[in-house]
């Protein structure tokens, strides 16, 4: 089904490069999950092949690939191992957004481009236990105070995905003197910056989403790279489509397992495999219906975002994609488990891992209730505008 969405030779080349690691990544996935191991070797493989700089623009030495490209590759990678895909997806998305929107000044962008090309990895550190999801607008408890010409940053961030190997933490902090939230680019080796290994969950166990602890970390003005007018809920960001792409890939893996099982499992009560049974065919058909619908949605929105003439018409679509695909992925894995039966609950069976992992998508931004609320408010506002024009 994915071949329908492959359009260019560059896409074919990168997909082939990723597929060269398919067997290794799949073989490591169960152990990564069982022992909550961060897939550092997988990530380093991706760094060595240049994958971590694909969303860096060509003018800065990168591949200059699009949101559509990223979605295609991330879906494929997630079908091998969800933790690896979600981890590296944040790096790709952050780089893509920074350079597309020119969020930093020219000197900062040039410096950071060189770092990325040399294998540096980055993620935003924004979540905090007291504030919940940053998309809900809570003010960070992490503070940045100017003392003797340098910024002193103190606080704790949760859900810092890929923390074991990040080179840079793009960290939000409340700046009292500016009455604003700012983002500081913090190198992993700064004094006072440590990782508290708190990640102990049942889903996406290998993402290393530990706490980032900042105790009087000192940096100069150049490391204050962003002072956004709207710390959350600002202009749409198509690079966040790496999130639903990941869960779509996991759902595809679950589907493939269920189809293989249905074609090979033949209890002695039947004269062939269970794929001949109407109820199994019904479930398989429903799974593919969900996949086709989800895939056309995400790729059409990604293509619209990449098209400058169409991007301005996007309003809530990024959130809709995430909502629709995450919930479809849960449905798909559930149906796959119904086909396989009790065997799907065995710890050695990948379906139970897929099921736990897709559940994690519900807690990635934006949350379902916020997406639905925005759709409702948009409908209400549009109706008001139409009514006013008639009057």
C-alpha positions, 0 to 999 in steps of 0.5 A, a space after each residue: 500500500 505504501 508504494 502508492 505514495 512513493 513519488 521520487 527517486 530520492 524517496 526510493 533511495 532513502 527507503 532502500 537505505 532504511 530497509 537495509 537496517 530493517 532486519 537488525 532494527 526488528 530483531 532488536 525491538 523486543 529486547 529494547 522493549 523488554 528491558 527498556 533499553 535505549 536503542 543507541 546503536 540504532 540511532 548511531 546507525 541513522 546518524 552514520 547514514 546521514 538520516 538525522 540531517 535530512 530535514 536540514 535545508 540544502 542551502 545549509 548542507 542538508 538533504 532539504 527533504 520535505 514534510 511529505 518525505 519525512 512522513 514516508 520515511 518515519 512510517 517505514 522506520 516505525 514499522 521496524 521499531 517504534 521507539 527508534 522512530 519516535 526518538 529520531 522523529 523529534 530530532 527531524 521535526 525540530 530541525 525542520 521547524 527551526 530552519 523552515 520558519 527561521 526561528 533563530 538569527 542567521 549566525 545561530 542557524 549557520 552554527 547549528 547547521 554545522 553541528 547537525 551535519 557533524 551528527 548533533 542530535 536535538 530535541 525540545 525540552 518543554 514538558 514539566 510535571 506541574 504544567 502538564 502538556 505545554 500545548 495547554 499553555 501552562 507557564 514553565 516552572 523552569 526559570 532563567 535569571 540574568 546574573 552578572 551578564 549570563 543566564 542562570 537556568 534552574 528547573 526540571 523537564 519531563 518526557 525528554 525523549 532521546 535524552 541519553 544521546 541528545 547533544 542539545 536540549 532546546 529548553 523552555 524557561 520563564 524569563 521574569 525580566 522579560 515576562 516571557 517564555 524563552 528557549 535556550 540551546 543547552 549543550 549536554 556537557 554544561 555544568 549543572 545539566 544532568 539526566 535523571 533516569 525516570 522513564 519507567 512506563 509500559 509504552 515506548 519503553 525504549 525512547 529514553 524519555 527521562 527527566 532533564 535536571 538543570 541546576 544553576 546552568 550558566 549560558 551566555 546571551 547567544 544561547 537564548 535562541 527563541 523568544 516566541 510571541 506565542 509559546 503554544 498554539 502558534 502557527 501550524 507546524 507540519 513537522 509534527 506529522 512525524 508523530 502520527 507517521 510513527 503510529 501509522 508505521 506501528 499499525 502497519 506492522 501489526 497488520 502485516 503480522 496478523 495477515 501472516 498469522 491468518 495465512 499460516 495458522 491452521 488448527 486441525 478443526 479446519 482444512 486450511 488456514 484461518 484466513 478462509 474464515 469470514 470473521 477473520 476476513 471481516 477483521 482484515 478488511 476493516 484493518 485495511 480500510 482504516 489503514 487506507 483512510 489514515 494513509 491518504 489523510 496524512 499524505 494529503 495534508 503533508 503534501 498541502 503543507 509542503 505546497 506554499 500555495 496551499 499551506 495557508 488554507 490549513 487550519 486544524 488539519 495537523 491536529 486532525 491527522 494526529 487524532 485520526 491516525 492515533 485512534 486508527 492505530 489503536 483500532 488496527 492493533 486491537 483488530 489484529 490481536 482479535 485475529 491472532 487471539 490469546 497468543 497476541 498476549 504472549 510476551 514474546 508476541 510483538 502485537 502486545 508491544 504494538 498495542 502498548 506503543 500505539 496507546 502512547 500516541 494518545 499522550 503526544 501533542 496535541 491531545 484529542 480534546 484540544 483538537 476537537 475543541 479547536 474544530 468546534 471553535 473554528 466552525 462557530 467562528 466561521 458561522 459568525 463571520 458568514 452571518 456578519 457578512 450577510 448582515 
